[in-house]
């Protein structure tokens, strides 16, 4: 269900005490390397559904780089805590894992992820409409996009750095063999162990780095409930379900945000961004149009993403 006005006011009050007003731009903090795209925290200001006027010159355009034609997601549960188990807010780490793996197991083929199918590669820089270019190669949206998951028992520092997270992403990639150029390698850290900046500046990020096998697209998903409302807890669902809806809203909103951006711009910012450098999910972050979508046997909170086809934020496409 959509959140009530009372909840919106409550979230605003909580978030404003943490960081002050206004949405930050999706650019890295000092602790993050260039070419890292972040999702700023929710600061209590829900973007109206019509916050972006339908002006086509602010659409996304290709910057000549690659997209993920057949997207795949690999997940690293980094840290022995994921194997030994932990709990927060009445939920277990196993429930958090199930929520995330179920989401990525079923998001492929969804109408929500069909929005990205309009974007392509093999087109000149500046292209906004792929259908106007002969030979354009599009993002597809196949089912079963979760490639695999792995429990990496390496100890997580109390405050890991981006280098630590990149190394964890490389271990994930190496564990499953050759680098998949169409994949995003997501690193999840456990409760209480996150990179500085999480929950105070940003909620998650995605980036890329060089390996012997080529450029690796990777992202960082901290334990979202640790940031509470600042990173999406109860953003769509007012009450918490036994499955985790509400309490885990931040996982699907935030991880979905990073996943969709990696599909359209896996090696930031060489793919699809607007004239201000915003990616497809940045332009619709913390939108009032955010809602549940039904995937498999459960609902998941997600945000809309930008559609050049309508010059606006979209929750679905055919």
C-alpha positions in Angstrom: 0.0 0.0 0.0 1.1 3.6 -0.5 2.3 5.4 2.6 0.0 7.7 4.5 0.4 11.4 4.8 1.0 10.8 8.5 4.0 8.5 7.7 5.4 11.0 5.3 5.4 13.7 7.9 7.0 11.2 10.4 9.7 10.3 7.9 10.4 14.0 7.2 10.8 14.7 10.9 13.2 11.8 11.5 15.3 12.5 8.4 15.5 16.3 8.9 17.1 15.8 12.3 19.9 13.8 10.7 20.9 15.8 7.7 19.0 18.9 6.8 16.8 19.7 3.8 17.1 18.9 0.1 18.1 16.0 -2.0 21.8 15.7 -2.7 23.0 15.1 -6.2 24.1 11.6 -7.2 27.8 12.3 -7.0 30.5 10.6 -4.9 31.6 11.8 -1.5 35.2 12.4 -0.7 35.6 8.8 0.4 34.5 7.4 -3.0 36.5 7.3 -6.1 35.5 9.2 -9.3 33.1 7.1 -11.4 31.1 6.0 -8.4 27.4 6.9 -8.5 25.6 7.1 -5.2 21.9 7.2 -4.1 21.7 10.0 -1.6 19.8 9.4 1.6 16.1 10.2 1.9 15.9 13.7 3.5 12.2 13.8 4.3 11.2 15.3 0.9 9.3 13.0 -1.3 9.6 13.9 -4.9 6.1 14.6 -6.4 5.1 12.2 -9.1 5.3 15.1 -11.7 8.5 16.6 -10.3 10.2 16.3 -13.7 8.5 18.3 -16.4 8.2 16.4 -19.7 11.1 18.4 -21.4 12.8 16.1 -23.9 16.1 18.0 -23.8 16.6 16.6 -20.2 16.1 13.0 -21.3 18.9 10.5 -20.9 21.4 10.2 -23.8 24.0 7.6 -24.6 27.6 8.5 -24.0 28.8 5.9 -26.4 29.4 3.2 -23.8 28.0 -0.3 -23.0 24.7 -1.3 -21.5 24.0 -4.8 -20.1 22.2 -6.6 -22.9 21.3 -9.7 -20.8 21.6 -8.5 -17.2 22.7 -10.8 -14.5 23.3 -10.2 -10.8 25.7 -12.0 -8.5 25.5 -11.5 -4.8 28.2 -11.7 -2.1 27.1 -12.1 1.5 30.4 -10.7 2.8 31.3 -11.6 6.3 31.0 -14.7 8.6 28.0 -13.0 10.3 25.8 -14.1 7.3 26.6 -17.7 8.0 26.4 -17.6 11.8 23.3 -15.5 11.7 22.2 -12.2 13.3 19.0 -10.4 13.9 17.6 -6.8 14.0 14.2 -5.4 14.5 12.7 -8.8 15.0 14.0 -10.1 11.7 16.8 -12.5 11.0 19.7 -12.3 8.6 18.3 -15.3 6.8 15.0 -13.4 6.2 17.0 -10.4 4.8 18.9 -12.8 2.5 15.6 -14.4 1.3 14.0 -11.0 0.6 16.9 -9.9 -1.5 17.5 -13.2 -3.4 13.8 -13.6 -4.1 13.7 -10.0 -5.5 16.5 -10.6 -7.9 15.3 -14.1 -8.8 12.0 -12.7 -10.0 12.7 -9.1 -11.2 13.8 -10.3 -14.6 10.9 -10.2 -17.1 8.9 -7.9 -14.9 6.9 -5.0 -16.3 8.9 -2.7 -13.9 12.2 -3.7 -15.5 10.8 -3.4 -19.0 11.4 0.4 -18.7 15.1 -0.2 -19.4 14.5 -2.1 -22.7 14.4 1.2 -24.6 18.1 1.8 -24.0 20.9 0.5 -26.2 24.5 0.5 -27.2 26.3 0.7 -30.6 24.9 4.2 -31.1 26.6 7.6 -31.4 27.2 9.6 -28.3 24.2 12.0 -27.8 21.6 9.5 -29.0 18.3 9.7 -27.1 16.1 7.4 -29.2 17.6 4.1 -30.1 15.0 3.3 -32.8 16.5 6.1 -34.9 19.8 4.3 -35.2 20.3 1.3 -37.4 22.3 -1.5 -35.6 21.4 -0.4 -32.1 21.7 -3.3 -29.6 19.1 -3.1 -26.8 18.9 -4.2 -23.1 16.8 -7.3 -22.9 14.8 -8.3 -19.8 15.0 -12.1 -19.5 13.7 -14.0 -16.5 16.0 -15.6 -13.9 18.6 -12.8 -13.7 20.1 -13.9 -10.4 23.3 -15.6 -11.5 24.4 -17.0 -8.1 25.0 -16.1 -4.5 28.1 -16.8 -2.3 28.8 -16.5 1.4 32.2 -14.9 1.6 33.5 -15.7 5.1 36.3 -13.1 4.9 36.2 -10.8 7.9 34.6 -7.4 7.2 36.3 -4.4 8.8 34.2 -2.3 11.1 34.2 0.4 8.4 35.2 -1.1 5.1 36.7 1.2 2.4 35.7 1.2 -1.3 38.9 -0.7 -2.0 37.8 -3.4 0.5 34.4 -3.6 -1.3 36.0 -3.8 -4.7 38.2 -6.6 -3.5 35.1 -8.4 -2.2 33.5 -7.9 -5.6 36.6 -9.4 -7.3 36.5 -12.4 -4.9 32.8 -12.9 -5.8 33.6 -12.8 -9.5 36.6 -15.1 -9.2 34.6 -17.6 -7.1 32.2 -18.1 -10.1 34.8 -18.1 -12.8 35.3 -15.9 -15.8 34.1 -12.3 -15.6 30.6 -11.9 -17.0 30.6 -8.6 -18.9 26.8 -8.4 -18.6 26.7 -8.8 -14.8 26.6 -6.6 -11.8 28.5 -8.0 -8.8 26.7 -6.8 -5.6 28.4 -6.9 -2.2 26.2 -6.9 0.9 27.7 -6.2 4.3 26.1 -7.4 7.6 24.4 -5.4 10.4 26.7 -3.0 12.1 29.5 -3.0 9.5 29.2 -0.5 6.8 31.3 2.0 4.9 31.5 5.6 6.3 28.9 7.7 4.7 26.2 5.1 4.7 23.0 6.5 6.3 24.4 10.0 6.7 25.2 10.9 3.1 24.1 8.0 0.9 22.4 4.6 0.9 24.3 2.6 -1.7 26.4 3.0 -4.8 27.6 1.3 -8.0 30.9 1.7 -9.8 33.4 -0.3 -11.9 37.0 -1.3 -11.7 39.7 -3.0 -13.8 40.5 -6.7 -13.4 42.6 -9.0 -15.5 39.5 -10.2 -17.2 38.2 -6.8 -18.0 36.1 -4.1 -16.5 33.9 -5.3 -13.6 30.6 -3.6 -12.8 29.9 -3.8 -9.1 27.8 -2.2 -6.4 27.6 -1.9 -2.6 24.5 -2.6 -0.6 24.9 -2.1 3.2 22.5 -3.5 5.7 19.7 -1.1 4.9 17.7 -1.4 8.2 20.7 0.1 10.0 19.9 3.5 8.4 16.1 3.3 9.2 13.9 5.8 7.3 16.9 7.6 5.8 17.4 4.6 3.5 13.9 3.5 2.8 12.5 1.6 5.8 8.7 1.8 5.6 9.0 4.0 2.5 6.1 2.3 0.8 4.6 0.0 3.4 3.4 1.5 6.6 3.4 -1.7 8.5 5.8 -4.6 8.7 4.8 -8.0 7.3 6.2 -11.4 8.5 8.0 -11.6 5.1 9.7 -8.2 5.8 7.7 -5.7 3.7 8.1 -2.3 5.4 11.1 -3.2 7.4 13.0 -4.3 4.3 11.5 -1.8 1.9 15.0 -0.1 1.7 16.6 -3.2 0.3 14.3 -3.5 -2.7 14.1 0.3 -3.3 17.8 0.9 -3.0 19.2 -2.3 -4.5 16.6 -2.0 -7.3 17.9 1.6 -7.9 21.5 0.5 -8.2 20.6 -2.6 -10.3 18.6 -0.5 -12.8 21.4 2.0 -13.1 23.9 -0.7 -13.7 21.8 -2.1 -16.6 21.8 1.3 -18.4 25.2 2.6 -17.2 27.4 -0.2 -15.9 30.7 1.8 -16.2 29.7 5.2 -15.0 29.2 7.6 -16.8 29.8 6.1 -20.2 26.3 4.8 -20.7 23.0 6.6 -20.4 22.9 9.8 -18.3 21.2 13.2 -18.6 22.9 16.6 -19.2 23.4 16.9 -15.4 25.1 13.5 -15.1 22.0 11.8 -13.5 21.3 8.2 -14.3 17.9 6.7 -15.0 17.1 5.9 -11.3 18.6 9.1 -9.9 16.0 11.2 -11.8 13.2 9.4 -9.9 14.8 8.7 -6.5 12.5 8.9 -3.5 9.5 9.5 -5.7 5.9 9.7 -4.5 5.2 7.2 -7.4 7.2 4.5 -5.6 5.0 1.5 -4.9 4.9 -2.3 -4.5 5.3 -4.5 -7.4 4.4 -8.2 -7.3 7.2 -10.6 -8.1 6.9 -14.3 -7.7 4.9 -14.9 -4.5 5.6 -11.5 -2.8 5.4 -7.8 -3.1 8.5 -5.5 -3.1 8.8 -1.8 -2.7 10.5 -0.1 -5.7 10.9 3.4 -7.2 10.1 4.4 -10.7 12.9 4.9 -13.3 13.3 7.4 -16.1 11.7 6.7 -19.4 12.8 8.7 -22.4 9.7 7.4 -24.2 7.5 9.5 -21.9 10.1 12.0 -20.7 9.2 11.1 -17.2 9.4 8.6 -14.4 7.7 5.2 -15.1 6.8 2.2 -12.9 6.0 0.0 -15.8 6.4 -0.6 -19.6 5.0 -3.1 -22.0 
